[in-house]
Amino acid sequence: MNQNYPVPDSMVERALAQYQTPFHVYDLGTLRQNSDRLYDSMHKAGVNGFQNYFAVKALPNPHVLRELVAMGHGLDCSSLAELTLAEQLGVSGDQIMFTSNNTSLAEFQKAHELGAIINFDDESYIETYLDRVGIPAFACCRYNPGNAFVNSNEAGNMLRGNPSDQKYGMDKEMLLRSYRKLQEAGTPKFGLHTMLLSNNSSWQNHAQVASILCQLAVDIAQQVEVVFSFINLGGGIGVAYEPGSEQFDYSAFAEAVANAYQDTNLSALGSPRIIMENGRAISATAGWLVTNVQNIKQSYKTYVGVDASMADLMRPGMYGSYHHITLLGDDNSRSQKPVDVVGPLCENNDKFAIDRQLPELHIDDTLIIHTTGAHGHAMGFNYNGRLRSAELLNSESGEVRMIRRAETLDDLFATIVPLEDAS
């Protein structure tokens, strides 16, 4: 059992009584607990006007997003489809943070139509926006500190990488020019943003981001005389994928944010709100991928073949990420042995675990892959013609219902022009 985030077997058993594997199942109660933990820590520390904008890319299902909006989250969108999801949920205006890169005109136009906060990734986009879209009602610019941040951070290996190698954001001089252009164009409201960490469980690293951004807001405000309505610290709060790994200290982080705000005297510069855009920290531990053992191959090692694949959960194959795996109903009576847990794709990296110690497994056993509620189903694909699995939601009353059906072959072929119509 995952020591950090145990899943009740009864929830999975209720789901299995109604639906075929593989499927992702999310627990609304865990979503609420994760949300409350973030909000409660920020409010207790007195962080000014805190709000989280859930990163839609982590779990883009409107049934889940609707629940999160009801809990007080805004939506962090990065594409036309994500903006459309927000629109369908009735979310608009400054409850949408539109953060994108290499952005199309159609995406800017949709974000403008919804009155979203436009977070510019490059100063060149501002001229395009002003010329072809209009004056944004609420504009923000994304900061990239380059080598300065890595060089000042002892845990550089825990960052997204060297910011100067990232395609995102602008340096300080670009920011100054950008805010001047927006101000001269008549933009009425402004924000400041960065995103420097990903799945980082060190509260000190996140506190450093807050300190840097609060000071930067003061510097920009003094040089451009812009008044910031908010400062967006980004997301990237890490979760403990592996049992026993470091848990993020929300209270210590919240206190550090409040101290950075006070130390830079932001109250004297319009008292900007502090916001973030965490997705993983809210939904990752609230999701599980459930899959059945369908083959066991004994060759140079033992390969346990399951009916899910990398198309259902890309993270282990793409990043080498760890996801805990448990056997449904395990009573500790089976002996442990090392196995590779693999899917059916024609790719050797289609593996959920390598040399993992698991109970001796048999065909038709059910495995639970933990912490898949962020960037799990969302990163799915159809290579080899594999069909994307269903998504289920477990309510706080214990009712499991489908919120996205599994794909069919008809879905897969629906976009193909019929052969008789092809020229």
Secondary structure per residue as TSV (DSSP state, phi and psi in degrees):
chain	resnum	aa	ss	phi	psi
A	1	M	-	360.0	140.3
A	2	N	-	-66.3	115.9
A	3	Q	S	-65.7	-27.7
A	4	N	S	-82.4	-43.5
A	5	Y	S	-135.7	77.2
A	6	P	-	-65.3	140.6
A	7	V	-	-107.3	130.3
A	8	P	-	-68.8	123.4
A	9	D	H	-56.7	-29.7
A	10	S	H	-61.9	-35.2
A	11	M	H	-64.2	-45.4
A	12	V	H	-65.8	-39.0
A	13	E	H	-64.1	-38.2
A	14	R	H	-64.5	-39.0
A	15	A	H	-67.5	-41.7
A	16	L	H	-66.2	-25.9
A	17	A	T	-68.9	-18.8
A	18	Q	T	-115.7	-27.0
A	19	Y	-	-132.7	149.9
A	20	Q	-	-86.7	147.4
A	21	T	S	-75.6	159.5
A	22	P	S	-81.5	155.0
A	23	F	E	-153.9	154.6
A	24	H	E	-95.3	136.4
A	25	V	E	-126.9	133.8
A	26	Y	E	-114.7	147.6
A	27	D	E	-112.7	117.0
A	28	L	H	-63.0	-37.1
A	29	G	H	-61.5	-40.8
A	30	T	H	-68.4	-39.1
A	31	L	H	-56.0	-45.0
A	32	R	H	-66.6	-41.3
A	33	Q	H	-60.8	-44.1
A	34	N	H	-65.0	-39.9
A	35	S	H	-64.5	-47.0
A	36	D	H	-62.2	-37.8
A	37	R	H	-61.6	-43.7
A	38	L	H	-67.3	-50.0
A	39	Y	H	-65.8	-43.7
A	40	D	H	-62.3	-40.7
A	41	S	H	-66.0	-41.2
A	42	M	H	-68.0	-43.0
A	43	H	H	-67.5	-39.7
A	44	K	H	-62.7	-35.7
A	45	A	H	-80.7	-8.0
A	46	G	T	78.5	27.0
A	47	V	-	-67.9	125.2
A	48	N	T	-64.1	117.4
A	49	G	T	57.6	33.1
A	50	F	-	-60.3	138.8
A	51	Q	E	-148.7	142.8
A	52	N	E	-101.4	136.0
A	53	Y	E	-103.6	105.3
A	54	F	E	-61.6	129.8
A	55	A	E	-73.3	103.9
A	56	V	G	-57.5	-32.3
A	57	K	G	-59.1	-22.7
A	58	A	G	-71.1	-39.0
A	59	L	-	-154.6	80.0
A	60	P	-	-83.7	56.3
A	61	N	-	-112.1	124.2
A	62	P	H	-61.9	-27.1
A	63	H	H	-64.9	-39.9
A	64	V	H	-74.9	-44.0
A	65	L	H	-60.0	-38.6
A	66	R	H	-60.0	-41.5
A	67	E	H	-65.2	-41.2
A	68	L	H	-68.3	-38.5
A	69	V	H	-61.7	-40.4
A	70	A	H	-64.5	-25.4
A	71	M	T	-81.8	-5.5
A	72	G	T	108.8	8.0
A	73	H	-	-84.9	141.4
A	74	G	E	-82.3	-176.5
A	75	L	E	-122.3	127.0
A	76	D	E	-95.4	111.1
A	77	C	E	-112.6	151.4
A	78	S	-	-136.8	8.1
A	79	S	S	-154.9	170.3
A	80	L	H	-62.4	-41.8
A	81	A	H	-63.5	-41.0
A	82	E	H	-69.4	-36.4
A	83	L	H	-63.7	-38.8
A	84	T	H	-65.8	-38.8
A	85	L	H	-59.8	-44.7
A	86	A	H	-60.2	-44.5
A	87	E	H	-61.0	-42.9
A	88	Q	H	-63.9	-26.1
A	89	L	T	-88.6	-0.4
A	90	G	T	78.9	18.1
A	91	V	-	-94.4	132.1
A	92	S	-	-154.8	-176.7
A	93	G	G	59.7	-142.7
A	94	D	G	-76.8	9.7
A	95	Q	G	-89.9	-0.1
A	96	I	E	-115.9	125.9
A	97	M	E	-105.2	112.0
A	98	F	E	-98.6	100.9
A	99	T	E	-113.8	115.0
A	100	S	-	-141.3	174.5
A	101	N	S	-144.6	155.2
A	102	N	S	49.4	49.9
A	103	T	-	-81.6	136.8
A	104	S	-	-81.4	158.7
A	105	L	H	-61.8	-39.2
A	106	A	H	-61.4	-36.4
A	107	E	H	-69.4	-44.4
A	108	F	H	-60.2	-41.4
A	109	Q	H	-64.6	-40.5
A	110	K	H	-66.5	-43.5
A	111	A	H	-62.3	-40.1
A	112	H	H	-64.8	-43.1
A	113	E	H	-58.0	-37.1
A	114	L	T	-83.9	-5.0
A	115	G	T	71.6	23.9
A	116	A	-	-68.2	159.2
A	117	I	E	-69.6	123.4
A	118	I	E	-95.7	114.3
A	119	N	E	-99.9	103.4
A	120	F	E	-80.2	130.7
A	121	D	S	-89.4	-18.9
A	122	D	S	-152.7	147.9
A	123	E	H	-66.2	-26.1
A	124	S	H	-65.5	-27.8
A	125	Y	H	-68.4	-26.3
A	126	I	H	-65.9	-44.3
A	127	E	H	-63.0	-41.6
A	128	T	H	-61.4	-44.8
A	129	Y	H	-62.8	-48.3
A	130	L	H	-64.4	-37.1
A	131	D	H	-76.9	-35.3
A	132	R	H	-116.9	-11.2
A	133	V	T	-119.2	-53.2
A	134	G	-	145.1	-165.0
A	135	I	-	-93.8	120.7
A	136	P	-	-66.6	139.1
A	137	A	S	-71.6	-25.4
A	138	F	S	-149.8	113.9
A	139	A	E	-117.8	148.3
A	140	C	E	-139.6	157.3
A	141	C	E	-130.1	144.5
A	142	R	E	-98.0	126.4
A	143	Y	E	-94.7	136.2
A	144	N	-	-125.7	112.2
A	145	P	-	-79.2	-5.2
A	146	G	T	66.2	-146.8
A	147	N	H	-65.3	-21.8
A	148	A	H	-57.5	-39.1
A	149	F	H	-71.3	-44.2
A	150	V	H	-63.7	-43.6
A	151	N	H	-66.0	-23.5
A	152	S	T	-96.0	6.4
A	153	N	-	-124.5	116.4
A	154	E	T	-65.3	-26.8
A	155	A	T	-96.4	44.0
A	156	G	G	-57.5	-27.4
A	157	N	G	-73.1	-8.3
A	158	M	G	-97.4	-1.8
A	159	L	B	-84.3	179.8
A	160	R	S	-67.6	-10.9
A	161	G	S	125.1	177.8
A	162	N	-	-63.5	120.2
A	163	P	G	-55.4	-30.2
A	164	S	G	-69.0	-15.3
A	165	D	G	-95.7	-1.7
A	166	Q	S	-88.9	149.1
A	167	K	S	-82.3	0.5
A	168	Y	-	-98.3	143.8
A	169	G	-	82.5	178.4
A	170	M	B	-127.6	153.5
A	171	D	-	-79.6	178.0
A	172	K	H	-63.1	-41.9
A	173	E	H	-64.5	-38.8
A	174	M	H	-62.5	-40.6
A	175	L	H	-59.8	-46.1
A	176	L	H	-60.2	-44.6
A	177	R	H	-63.7	-40.1
A	178	S	H	-64.5	-45.9
A	179	Y	H	-65.2	-35.3
A	180	R	H	-63.5	-44.3
A	181	K	H	-60.8	-45.5
A	182	L	H	-65.7	-40.3
A	183	Q	H	-65.1	-44.4
A	184	E	H	-64.8	-29.5
A	185	A	H	-76.8	-15.0
A	186	G	T	103.2	14.9
A	187	T	-	-63.6	127.0
A	188	P	-	-86.4	-26.1
A	189	K	-	-131.2	146.5
A	190	F	E	-136.4	151.6
A	191	G	E	-137.8	169.3
A	192	L	E	-131.9	140.0
A	193	H	E	-141.7	150.0
A	194	T	E	-149.4	164.2
A	195	M	-	-148.6	98.1
A	196	L	-	-114.6	-12.9
A	197	L	B	-124.8	149.8
A	198	S	S	-140.4	124.5
A	199	N	S	47.3	50.5
A	200	N	B	-108.6	119.8
A	201	S	-	-95.4	5.2
A	202	S	-	-88.8	112.4
A	203	W	H	-64.6	-27.2
A	204	Q	H	-65.3	-39.2
A	205	N	H	-63.9	-42.3
A	206	H	H	-67.8	-35.5
A	207	A	H	-64.4	-35.2
A	208	Q	H	-64.6	-39.9
A	209	V	H	-60.0	-44.7
A	210	A	H	-60.7	-43.3
A	211	S	H	-63.4	-44.7
A	212	I	H	-62.1	-44.6
A	213	L	H	-73.2	-36.4
A	214	C	H	-63.1	-43.1
A	215	Q	H	-66.9	-38.4
A	216	L	H	-63.3	-39.3
A	217	A	H	-60.4	-40.1
A	218	V	H	-64.7	-45.8
A	219	D	H	-61.5	-45.1
A	220	I	H	-66.8	-42.7
A	221	A	H	-60.3	-36.3
A	222	Q	H	-73.8	-33.1
A	223	Q	H	-88.0	-31.1
A	224	V	H	-110.3	-12.3
A	225	E	-	60.2	37.7
A	226	V	-	-93.7	142.3
A	227	V	-	-102.9	120.2
A	228	F	E	-86.7	134.0
A	229	S	E	-86.0	-27.5
A	230	F	E	-153.4	161.1
A	231	I	E	-124.7	122.2
A	232	N	E	-101.9	111.8
A	233	L	-	-79.1	1.6
A	234	G	-	79.4	-161.0
A	235	G	-	-126.2	-135.4
A	236	G	-	88.3	6.5
A	237	I	B	-61.3	127.2
A	238	G	-	-81.5	159.2
A	239	V	-	-122.3	157.8
A	240	A	-	-87.8	90.8
A	241	Y	-	-68.2	-34.2
A	242	E	S	-104.0	133.5
A	243	P	T	-52.6	132.9
A	244	G	T	86.8	-5.1
A	245	S	-	-77.7	168.5
A	246	E	-	-61.6	133.1
A	247	Q	-	-96.1	140.3
A	248	F	-	-70.6	135.6
A	249	D	-	-93.3	94.2
A	250	Y	H	-65.5	-40.0
A	251	S	H	-64.9	-45.1
A	252	A	H	-63.8	-40.1
A	253	F	H	-64.5	-46.0
A	254	A	H	-60.9	-41.7
A	255	E	H	-62.7	-39.7
A	256	A	H	-65.8	-38.4
A	257	V	H	-64.0	-45.5
A	258	A	H	-61.7	-38.6
A	259	N	H	-68.3	-41.1
A	260	A	H	-62.6	-39.0
A	261	Y	H	-63.2	-44.9
A	262	Q	H	-69.6	-41.7
A	263	D	H	-62.5	-32.5
A	264	T	T	-93.8	0.7
A	265	N	T	55.2	46.6
A	266	L	G	-67.5	-19.1
A	267	S	G	-61.2	-28.0
A	268	A	G	-81.8	-6.0
A	269	L	G	-116.7	39.9
A	270	G	T	95.1	0.9
A	271	S	-	49.9	61.1
A	272	P	-	-63.2	145.4
A	273	R	E	-69.3	155.3
A	274	I	E	-103.8	126.2
A	275	I	E	-129.0	163.3
A	276	M	E	-138.4	176.5
A	277	E	-	-137.7	50.6
A	278	N	-	-75.2	133.7
A	279	G	S	-114.2	-57.5
A	280	R	H	-54.6	-44.6
A	281	A	H	-63.3	-22.9
A	282	I	H	-91.0	-42.3
A	283	S	H	-111.0	-18.3
A	284	A	G	-57.1	-50.6
A	285	T	G	-78.7	-1.3
A	286	A	G	-97.9	11.9
A	287	G	E	-135.3	147.8
A	288	W	E	-139.3	142.6
A	289	L	E	-99.8	122.6
A	290	V	E	-107.2	129.3
A	291	T	E	-145.0	153.0
A	292	N	E	-106.6	145.1
A	293	V	E	-75.6	125.9
A	294	Q	E	-119.7	-17.0
A	295	N	E	-149.5	150.1
A	296	I	E	-132.7	118.7
A	297	K	E	-111.3	128.2
A	298	Q	E	-107.9	111.1
A	299	S	S	-137.8	-118.3
A	300	Y	S	-69.0	-21.9
A	301	K	S	-151.5	-178.9
A	302	T	E	-95.8	123.5
A	303	Y	E	-110.7	119.9
A	304	V	E	-97.9	110.6
A	305	G	E	-90.9	127.2
A	306	V	E	-115.6	168.2
A	307	D	S	-86.0	-5.5
A	308	A	-	-90.3	165.3
A	309	S	-	-145.3	179.5
A	310	M	T	-58.0	-21.7
A	311	A	T	-67.7	-20.1
A	312	D	T	-94.8	-25.4
A	313	L	-	-153.4	100.6
A	314	M	-	-81.7	-23.9
A	315	R	H	-56.1	-45.6
A	316	P	H	-62.7	-43.8
A	317	G	H	-72.0	-36.9
A	318	M	H	-81.8	-41.6
A	319	Y	H	-112.6	-7.4
A	320	G	-	72.9	24.0
A	321	S	-	-72.1	146.7
A	322	Y	-	-87.6	132.2
A	323	H	-	-129.7	127.4
A	324	H	-	-67.4	143.9
A	325	I	E	-128.9	131.5
A	326	T	E	-128.4	157.3
A	327	L	E	-94.0	126.2
A	328	L	T	-59.9	129.3
A	329	G	T	76.2	14.4
A	330	D	-	-61.4	123.6
A	331	D	-	-107.4	15.4
A	332	N	S	66.7	14.5
A	333	S	-	-88.8	-16.1
A	334	R	S	-87.9	144.7
A	335	S	-	-74.0	151.2
A	336	Q	E	-89.0	146.5
A	337	K	E	-152.2	152.6
A	338	P	E	-78.6	133.1
A	339	V	E	-142.4	159.9
A	340	D	E	-99.5	129.0
A	341	V	E	-98.6	117.8
A	342	V	E	-129.3	156.0
A	343	G	-	-101.1	-175.1
A	344	P	S	-96.0	7.3
A	345	L	S	-69.2	152.7
A	346	C	S	-83.3	53.9
A	347	E	S	-144.2	134.4
A	348	N	T	-72.0	-16.1
A	349	N	T	-90.0	10.2
A	350	D	-	-79.5	71.4
A	351	K	E	-136.3	135.6
A	352	F	E	-91.8	-22.5
A	353	A	E	-158.8	147.2
A	354	I	E	-126.2	126.3
A	355	D	E	51.5	41.8
A	356	R	E	-88.3	132.9
A	357	Q	E	-75.6	113.4
A	358	L	E	-133.5	159.0
A	359	P	E	-57.8	150.2
A	360	E	-	-56.6	123.3
A	361	L	-	-103.4	153.2
A	362	H	-	-129.7	158.2
A	363	I	T	-58.9	138.8
A	364	D	T	81.3	0.1
A	365	D	-	-64.3	151.2
A	366	T	E	-107.4	127.1
A	367	L	E	-107.1	143.8
A	368	I	E	-113.4	118.1
A	369	I	E	-98.6	121.9
A	370	H	-	-89.2	161.8
A	371	T	S	59.5	48.4
A	372	T	-	-111.0	13.9
A	373	G	T	-78.0	-2.8
A	374	A	T	-131.8	131.4
A	375	H	T	58.4	33.5
A	376	G	T	-101.4	-91.5
A	377	H	G	-56.8	-33.1
A	378	A	G	-59.7	-29.4
A	379	M	G	-97.4	16.2
A	380	G	-	-65.9	163.5
A	381	F	-	-156.1	178.6
A	382	N	-	-121.6	23.3
A	383	Y	G	-56.2	144.5
A	384	N	G	65.6	10.8
A	385	G	G	71.3	20.6
A	386	R	-	-72.5	139.4
A	387	L	-	-94.6	138.1
A	388	R	-	-72.1	143.7
A	389	S	-	-82.5	170.3
A	390	A	E	-75.0	161.4
A	391	E	E	-120.9	136.4
A	392	L	E	-123.8	155.2
A	393	L	E	-128.6	125.5
A	394	N	E	-93.6	117.1
A	395	S	-	-76.1	169.9
A	396	E	T	-72.3	-12.0
A	397	S	T	-90.9	-5.0
A	398	G	S	96.1	6.5
A	399	E	-	-85.7	127.6
A	400	V	E	-101.1	123.8
A	401	R	E	-132.4	155.4
A	402	M	E	-79.2	133.7
A	403	I	E	-118.4	-6.6
A	404	R	E	-156.0	123.8
A	405	R	-	-75.1	160.2
A	406	A	-	-68.6	147.9
A	407	E	-	-67.5	155.4
A	408	T	-	-117.6	169.9
A	409	L	H	-62.2	-33.8
A	410	D	H	-61.4	-40.4
A	411	D	H	-60.3	-44.3
A	412	L	H	-62.6	-38.8
A	413	F	H	-94.9	-0.5
A	414	A	T	-61.9	-28.8
A	415	T	T	-90.7	-2.1
A	416	I	S	-81.4	131.4
A	417	V	-	-67.7	127.8
A	418	P	-	-52.6	142.3
A	419	L	G	-57.1	-37.4
A	420	E	G	-70.4	-16.9
A	421	D	G	-94.9	-10.8
A	422	A	-	-72.4	138.9
A	423	S	-	-103.2	360.0
